[in-house]
Amino acid sequence: MTKFLIVFDVDSTLIQDEVIELLADFAGTRDRVAGITHRAMSGELDFEQSLVERVKTLEGLPESVLAEAFAKIRVSEGAKELIDAVHTAGGRVGAVSGGFSQVLEPLADLLSIDFARANQLEIIDSKLSGRVVGKIVDREAKRLALLEWSQASGIDLAQSIAVGDGSNDLSMMQAAGLSVAFNAKPVVRDSANLVIRGNDLRELGVVLGLTA
């Protein structure tokens, strides 16, 4: 029986990087993309609009850059240890991202994550089209993922924990039983139940009583 669910944002939370910026390196658009990302995560820009604008800069890149970007990802300190501790304690783990499923899926396998959801980059003739396929995983989609996975795990929302760093995570965090700001923007720190100021996820495990 599942005792609790913890759902993580991915970029700058489970990993130290912003995947869109790693991809933008290959397109030579990192500075422009990083600026848009910062404004979106601080709540200054609509996330969907900002994502469309950032992804458009990737048009024409070969599909192979996805594997190259994944190889550059730096998993956050303590992430694997925390996830293992959650499983040992009878919990389940989800990861929901405004990033891309082509990168999140191998990351989920690497970290033994139970649920994962992200945007799907459109690929045509082995090249990125500069568009995403389907509904964008935005602030509301993150909240709905938490609700869906809580129900699938057979737990009450009061037993759910949401961990995030940017404004796109706020609705998910507000829906959870416990909201955790991790290495977060001020707007997220101000609204969270718990603030982890460092960049080591083992600190969250200690607070939750999962690790020593």
Stockholm file with secondary structure:
# STOCKHOLM 1.0

chainA/1-212         MTKFLIVFDVDSTLIQDEVIELLADFAGTRDRVAGITHRAMSGELDFEQSLVERVKTLEGLPESVLAEAFAKIRVSEGAKELIDAVHTAGGRVGAVSGGFSQVLEPLADLLSIDFARANQLEIIDSKLSGRVVGKIVDREAKRLALLEWSQASGIDLAQSIAVGDGSNDLSMMQAAGLSVAFNAKPVVRDSANLVIRGNDLRELGVVLGLTA
#=GR chainA/1-212 SS CCCEEEEECTBTTTBSSCHHHHHHHHHTCHHHHHHHHHHHHTTSSCHHHHHHHHHHTTTTCBTTHHHHHHHHCCBCBTHHHHHHHHHHTTEEEEEEEEEEHHHHHHHHHHHTCSEEEEEEEEEETTEEEEEEESSCCCHHHHHHHHHHHHHHHTCCGGGEEEEESSGGGHHHHHHSSEEEEESCCHHHHTTCSEEECSSBTHHHHHHTTSCC
#=GC SS_cons         CCCEEEEECTBTTTBSSCHHHHHHHHHTCHHHHHHHHHHHHTTSSCHHHHHHHHHHTTTTCBTTHHHHHHHHCCBCBTHHHHHHHHHHTTEEEEEEEEEEHHHHHHHHHHHTCSEEEEEEEEEETTEEEEEEESSCCCHHHHHHHHHHHHHHHTCCGGGEEEEESSGGGHHHHHHSSEEEEESCCHHHHTTCSEEECSSBTHHHHHHTTSCC
//
